[in-house]
Amino acid sequence: MIFVIDDDEIMAECVAKACGEKEVKIFSDAIAAMRALDQGLPEMIFMDVMLTGPDGFSFLNETMSYVDTMKIPVVIISAVDFGKVNLGDYGVVGILKKETMKPEDIKDYVERYC
């Protein structure tokens, strides 16, 4: 199972579709995604950091505080330019820019981590 966390419904649906045959759960906010972790852990997470309500970094801080969730690979999908910032301590394995990413980019991460 893959979590997609993005308050842009169209973007979330596009990411989910690019995940192929994998089961995907879409969340429009960090709180709903955190609650869903109690029902089962995803193999990986695609998420935006600029969310309505608590932002993506709040979600990442929370997941990093638990042994069972801290190892979930996370790919950030954002319009924010992170430059050379290292987000590996948050479990981030990649950053995709919303403006330039392609469905193949999503597929590559799914194949690598699921």
C-alpha positions in Angstrom: 0.0 0.0 0.0 1.2 3.5 -0.8 0.0 6.8 0.9 -0.4 9.9 -1.3 -0.7 13.0 0.8 -1.6 16.2 -1.1 -4.4 18.7 -0.8 -4.4 19.2 -4.6 -7.0 16.5 -5.5 -6.0 16.4 -9.2 -2.3 16.0 -8.4 -3.0 13.2 -5.8 -5.1 11.3 -8.4 -2.3 11.6 -11.0 0.3 10.3 -8.5 -2.0 7.4 -7.5 -2.6 6.5 -11.1 1.2 6.5 -11.8 1.6 4.0 -9.0 0.2 1.3 -11.3 -1.4 -1.8 -9.7 -0.3 -0.9 -6.1 -3.1 -0.1 -3.6 -3.1 3.6 -2.9 -4.7 5.6 -0.2 -5.1 9.3 -0.8 -5.2 11.9 2.0 -5.7 15.6 1.7 -4.1 16.5 5.0 -1.5 15.3 7.4 -3.9 14.5 10.3 -5.9 12.1 8.3 -2.7 10.3 7.1 -1.4 10.1 10.7 -4.7 8.5 11.8 -4.5 6.0 9.0 -1.1 4.8 10.1 -2.9 3.1 13.0 -4.7 0.8 10.6 -1.6 -0.2 8.7 1.8 1.0 7.5 2.3 1.9 3.9 5.3 0.6 1.9 6.1 4.2 0.9 4.7 7.7 1.0 4.4 10.4 -1.7 3.6 13.8 -0.2 3.5 17.5 -0.6 4.8 19.6 2.2 2.6 22.6 1.7 -0.6 21.2 3.1 -3.8 22.7 4.5 -3.5 22.4 8.3 -0.3 20.9 9.7 2.3 20.9 6.9 4.2 18.0 5.6 7.1 18.6 7.9 4.9 18.2 10.9 3.9 14.9 9.5 7.5 13.9 8.9 8.5 15.0 12.4 5.7 12.8 13.9 6.6 9.7 11.8 10.3 10.1 12.7 9.4 9.8 16.4 8.2 6.1 16.1 10.4 3.2 15.3 7.8 1.5 13.1 7.1 4.5 10.9 10.6 6.1 10.7 11.8 3.6 8.1 9.0 4.3 5.6 10.5 5.8 2.4 9.1 9.2 1.6 9.1 11.1 -1.7 8.3 14.7 -1.5 6.3 16.2 -4.4 6.4 19.9 -4.2 6.6 23.3 -6.0 9.1 24.3 -3.3 12.7 24.3 -4.4 14.7 22.6 -1.7 18.0 23.1 -3.4 20.7 20.9 -1.8 18.9 20.5 1.5 19.4 17.0 2.9 16.1 15.6 4.1 17.3 12.1 4.6 17.0 12.4 8.3 13.2 12.6 7.7 13.1 9.4 5.7 13.0 11.4 2.4 14.5 9.3 -0.4 13.6 11.7 -3.2 12.2 15.1 -4.2 10.1 15.6 -7.3 9.2 19.1 -8.5 5.5 19.4 -9.4 6.3 21.5 -12.5 8.7 19.0 -14.1 7.9 15.5 -12.8 6.6 12.8 -15.1 4.6 9.6 -14.3 7.7 7.6 -15.0 9.4 9.3 -12.0 6.7 8.0 -9.7 6.9 4.5 -11.3 10.7 4.5 -10.8 10.3 5.2 -7.0 7.5 2.6 -6.7 9.7 -0.1 -8.4 12.6 0.8 -6.2 10.9 0.9 -2.8 7.8 -1.4 -3.1 
